Amino acid sequence: MNIGQALTVQFGDKTGKVLQWLIDGSVIGGCAAYEAGNILGAVSGLNLLSGVGTPWLASGISVAELALLWQGKPKWISNLMMALIAVMGLAFIRLAWMQGFSVGSLLTLQ
């Protein structure tokens, strides 16, 4: 039994359908908000690097995401995401190294 069937059994046909629509809307709205946060984060980073306007970057990223998802190749997307995360990790390590810290100050928290 799935959640829609359980709602129909528990609350009846009419109320169960209303609850199904409310849950569906909540899930879709939550996913949209999550993805909007991803896009805005990417736009903020790219704006710092390029100086290109926010509307252009947001549109470009959205079109690129649509093209990737339209391909229907989840393994390729997974590999791309792993590569991007590796690049971010290397950038973080490089920036940390450029700060001129000493191991002693890290160990004593000074």
SEMAR-616118 format. One line per 5 residues: number of its first residue (from 1); their letters; for each residue x, y, z of N, C-alpha, C. Coordinates in Angstrom, 3 decimals. Layout:
<lozas>
NUM	a	X,Y,Z,X,Y,Z,X,Y,Z | ...
</lozas>
This chain:
<lozas>
1	mnigq	0.848,-1.174,0.000,0.000,0.000,0.000,0.902,1.247,0.000 | 0.624,2.181,-0.915,1.388,3.429,-0.943,0.688,4.486,-0.086 | 1.309,5.659,0.021,0.758,6.688,0.909,-0.596,7.204,0.422 | -0.783,7.286,-0.888,-2.067,7.738,-1.415,-3.190,6.780,-1.065 | -2.924,5.494,-1.198,-3.923,4.490,-0.840,-4.207,4.512,0.659
6	altvq	-3.160,4.678,1.455,-3.342,4.726,2.910,-4.192,5.929,3.315 | -3.972,7.070,2.675,-4.779,8.253,2.983,-6.238,8.044,2.600 | -6.473,7.389,1.467,-7.843,7.125,1.028,-8.539,6.171,1.986 | -7.829,5.134,2.429,-8.412,4.177,3.368,-8.694,4.859,4.708 | -7.762,5.646,5.186,-7.883,6.269,6.510,-8.929,7.381,6.550
11	fgdkt	-8.969,8.226,5.508,-9.804,9.424,5.562,-10.958,9.435,4.569 | -11.089,8.414,3.766,-12.153,8.384,2.780,-11.681,8.944,1.447 | -12.508,8.768,0.427,-12.100,9.116,-0.932,-11.874,10.613,-1.108 | -12.838,11.440,-0.681,-12.742,12.879,-0.928,-11.624,13.523,-0.097 | -11.618,13.309,1.195,-10.591,13.894,2.062,-9.218,13.321,1.734
16	gkvlq	-9.172,12.028,1.415,-7.900,11.398,1.042,-7.290,12.041,-0.188 | -8.124,12.352,-1.182,-7.625,13.005,-2.403,-7.106,14.411,-2.104 | -7.828,15.151,-1.260,-7.386,16.502,-0.892,-6.033,16.423,-0.196 | -5.886,15.479,0.727,-4.610,15.316,1.427,-3.493,14.911,0.466 | -3.815,14.057,-0.507,-2.810,13.671,-1.507,-2.328,14.894,-2.279
21	wlidg	-3.258,15.752,-2.689,-2.880,16.963,-3.427,-2.045,17.898,-2.560 | -2.396,18.022,-1.289,-1.622,18.873,-0.385,-0.201,18.340,-0.198 | -0.078,17.038,-0.039,1.250,16.433,0.119,2.047,16.580,-1.168 | 1.404,16.318,-2.305,2.095,16.479,-3.592,2.596,17.912,-3.771 | 1.734,18.876,-3.465,2.131,20.279,-3.592,3.277,20.641,-2.666
26	svigg	3.255,20.095,-1.458,4.337,20.367,-0.508,5.662,19.802,-0.991 | 5.633,18.589,-1.510,6.864,17.969,-2.010,7.397,18.737,-3.219 | 6.521,19.073,-4.153,6.949,19.806,-5.349,7.473,21.190,-4.973 | 6.773,21.884,-4.077,7.235,23.198,-3.638,8.572,23.125,-2.916 | 8.750,22.105,-2.085,10.020,21.934,-1.387,11.163,21.650,-2.339
31	caaye	10.918,20.803,-3.324,11.956,20.511,-4.325,12.311,21.760,-5.125 | 11.298,22.537,-5.487,11.551,23.766,-6.247,12.363,24.759,-5.419 | 12.045,24.885,-4.133,12.791,25.805,-3.272,14.236,25.335,-3.105 | 14.423,24.035,-2.955,15.770,23.477,-2.808,16.600,23.752,-4.063 | 16.002,23.519,-5.212,16.720,23.741,-6.472,16.977,25.224,-6.704
36	agnil	16.047,26.076,-6.309,16.269,27.522,-6.426,17.471,27.944,-5.589 | 17.626,27.346,-4.416,18.799,27.621,-3.591,20.081,27.178,-4.262 | 20.041,26.016,-4.907,21.218,25.544,-5.646,21.581,26.509,-6.769 | 20.582,26.936,-7.520,20.832,27.844,-8.642,21.365,29.186,-8.136 | 20.765,29.721,-7.080,21.223,31.009,-6.553,22.637,30.919,-5.989
41	gavsg	22.987,29.790,-5.389,24.358,29.605,-4.911,25.346,29.574,-6.057 | 24.997,28.858,-7.118,25.871,28.807,-8.292,25.989,30.184,-8.937 | 24.883,30.903,-9.009,24.899,32.252,-9.590,25.796,33.174,-8.766 | 25.710,33.087,-7.447,26.540,33.942,-6.588,28.017,33.679,-6.822 | 28.394,32.404,-6.887,29.794,32.066,-7.131,30.272,32.507,-8.499
46	lnlls	29.473,32.254,-9.518,29.872,32.644,-10.871,29.890,34.160,-11.040 | 29.007,34.849,-10.342,28.987,36.308,-10.407,30.269,36.890,-9.830 | 30.774,36.290,-8.760,32.045,36.748,-8.193,33.197,36.547,-9.169 | 33.149,35.447,-9.913,34.237,35.141,-10.845,34.152,35.936,-12.139 | 32.935,36.149,-12.625,32.798,36.699,-13.974,32.261,38.127,-14.028
51	gvgtp	31.471,38.527,-13.068,30.851,39.841,-13.127,29.656,39.907,-14.060 | 29.249,38.776,-14.625,28.077,38.724,-15.509,26.828,38.934,-14.653 | 25.818,39.550,-15.215,24.595,39.849,-14.483,23.877,38.605,-13.983 | 23.226,38.759,-12.849,22.524,37.653,-12.205,21.441,37.029,-13.086 | 20.589,37.817,-13.765,19.559,37.184,-14.598,20.149,36.310,-15.708
56	wlasg	21.252,36.755,-16.313,21.873,35.964,-17.375,22.441,34.664,-16.824 | 23.112,34.755,-15.686,23.691,33.553,-15.089,22.607,32.570,-14.652 | 21.550,33.073,-14.024,20.466,32.198,-13.574,19.811,31.502,-14.764 | 19.593,32.246,-15.836,18.999,31.647,-17.037,19.926,30.608,-17.643 | 21.209,30.936,-17.733,22.173,29.994,-18.308,22.292,28.718,-17.502
61	isvae	22.348,28.846,-16.184,22.446,27.662,-15.328,21.179,26.821,-15.442 | 20.029,27.466,-15.479,18.768,26.730,-15.604,18.697,25.965,-16.917 | 19.121,26.597,-18.000,19.121,25.923,-19.309,20.115,24.765,-19.305 | 21.286,24.974,-18.700,22.284,23.900,-18.626,21.752,22.724,-17.812 | 21.076,23.000,-16.694,20.486,21.926,-15.893,19.415,21.179,-16.674
66	lallw	18.581,21.922,-17.374,17.540,21.289,-18.181,18.157,20.379,-19.236 | 19.218,20.853,-19.887,19.883,20.043,-20.918,20.479,18.777,-20.315 | 21.087,18.895,-19.137,21.665,17.715,-18.487,20.589,16.707,-18.110 | 19.503,17.195,-17.532,18.436,16.284,-17.124,17.711,15.683,-18.321 | 17.608,16.439,-19.403,16.928,15.963,-20.609,17.679,14.785,-21.228
71	qgkpk	18.997,14.738,-21.031,19.809,13.645,-21.572,19.373,12.293,-21.008 | 18.907,12.277,-19.778,18.452,11.035,-19.172,19.579,10.069,-18.858 | 20.759,10.600,-18.546,21.917,9.759,-18.237,22.388,10.065,-16.817 | 21.773,9.425,-15.820,22.118,9.751,-14.434,23.570,9.435,-14.080 | 24.164,8.434,-14.693,25.562,8.101,-14.397,26.478,9.236,-14.845
76	wisnl	26.201,9.836,-15.996,27.005,10.947,-16.493,26.884,12.144,-15.559 | 25.659,12.422,-15.098,25.441,13.530,-14.168,26.170,13.261,-12.857 | 26.126,12.021,-12.390,26.829,11.654,-11.161,28.328,11.874,-11.299 | 28.895,11.469,-12.418,30.331,11.669,-12.647,30.679,13.155,-12.729 | 29.837,13.938,-13.375,30.059,15.379,-13.457,30.034,16.005,-12.065
81	mmali	29.071,15.609,-11.245,28.985,16.147,-9.890,30.205,15.756,-9.061 | 30.689,14.527,-9.207,31.899,14.117,-8.480,33.090,14.960,-8.901 | 33.214,15.233,-10.189,34.329,16.049,-10.674,34.236,17.473,-10.124 | 33.036,18.043,-10.121,32.865,19.397,-9.588,33.175,19.457,-8.096 | 32.780,18.442,-7.355,33.077,18.401,-5.923,34.572,18.263,-5.692
86	avmgl	35.251,17.475,-6.529,36.708,17.346,-6.412,37.390,18.689,-6.671 | 36.932,19.422,-7.675,37.503,20.741,-7.967,37.267,21.690,-6.789 | 36.069,21.658,-6.215,35.794,22.512,-5.056,36.690,22.144,-3.879 | 36.911,20.845,-3.662,37.793,20.413,-2.583,39.214,20.892,-2.785 | 39.708,20.777,-4.020,41.065,21.256,-4.314,41.173,22.767,-4.133
91	afirl	40.148,23.488,-4.544,40.153,24.942,-4.359,40.158,25.293,-2.874 | 39.403,24.562,-2.082,39.373,24.807,-0.642,40.745,24.545,-0.020 | 41.375,23.449,-0.401,42.707,23.132,0.130,43.705,24.209,-0.274 | 43.651,24.651,-1.517,44.573,25.698,-1.982,44.362,26.999,-1.211 | 43.121,27.391,-1.026,42.844,28.617,-0.274,43.286,28.492,1.178
96	awmqg	43.087,27.336,1.777,43.527,27.134,3.159,45.047,27.218,3.235 | 45.722,26.639,2.272,47.188,26.656,2.257,47.726,28.079,2.080 | 47.035,28.891,1.314,47.469,30.264,1.052,47.329,31.169,2.283 | 46.630,30.726,3.308,46.406,31.556,4.486,47.629,31.655,5.391 | 48.637,30.837,5.176,49.868,30.921,5.942,49.708,30.516,7.399
101	fsvgs	49.075,29.412,7.642,48.895,28.930,9.007,50.093,28.073,9.426 | 50.199,27.861,10.721,51.213,26.935,11.222,50.498,25.800,11.945 | 51.096,24.621,11.894,50.485,23.458,12.534,50.374,23.694,14.038 | 51.375,24.344,14.621,51.338,24.624,16.057,50.153,25.471,16.461 | 49.851,26.491,15.662,48.705,27.343,15.993,47.389,26.587,15.854
106	lltlq	47.342,25.631,14.945,46.132,24.820,14.816,45.960,23.898,16.013 | 47.070,23.330,16.492,46.989,22.392,17.610,46.659,23.093,18.924 | 47.124,24.316,19.092,46.858,25.047,20.338,45.670,25.990,20.211 | 45.085,26.052,19.044,43.919,26.904,18.767,44.182,28.371,19.097 | 45.358,28.851,18.710,45.698,30.262,18.924,45.649,31.024,17.623
</lozas>
